[in-house]
Amino acid sequence: MNNIKSGKIKLIGTMALIGAISSLSSGAIAKERTNGRGTGPVVYVVSTGLFHDSFVVADLPQKGRFQQLMPGVGPSGFQTDYGPGSQEYVGGRWWIDANPNGIMDDGDAFFLCPL
């Protein structure tokens, strides 16, 4: 039971982190949009030059492959190198380096957020 409660708290924390960053860095873009889901974060993909609507589905354990999602970077406030259609895209399994040391470790956020 504690694991379930802990997981829910972590998911809420991840969603709050993304929501806070999204509202601070992409508020202007979100207000200008007239289509798409409209409420979730917008992710800019460098390799394609495209913007993608997204939403947080779940926190994930620190196991498997993840792709770095960089908050506060790029024209939408969230940026990544690869998106759908690229071999390097890992299906929305994201990692945010919360303690900016460039290493996936404890304290970082790992979550599912499809584009």
JOHU-V152105 format. One line per field, one symbol per residue. ss: DSSP state (a for helix, b for strand, c for the rest). phi: phi as a letter, one per 30 degrees, with the letter a starting at -180 (. if undefined). psi: psi as a letter, one per 40 degrees, with the letter a starting at -180 (. if undefined). Layout:
# JOHU-V152105
ss->???
phi->???
psi->???
This chain:
# JOHU-V152105
ss->caaaaaaaaaaaaaaaaaaaaaaaacaaaaaacccccccccbbbbccccbbbbccccbbcccccccbbcbbccccccbbbccccccccccccbbbbccccccccccccbbbbccc
phi->.dddddddddddddddddddddddcbeddddddcbidicddccccddciccbdaadcadbddbjdbcdccdibidcjbbbdbbejcdddciidcbcddcecibdaejdcbacadc
psi->dddddddddddddddddddddddddedddddeieiadediihhhhddeeiihiiihdiiiighaiihhhhieiieeehiidiaheidehffehihhgdggeehhaieihhihgi.
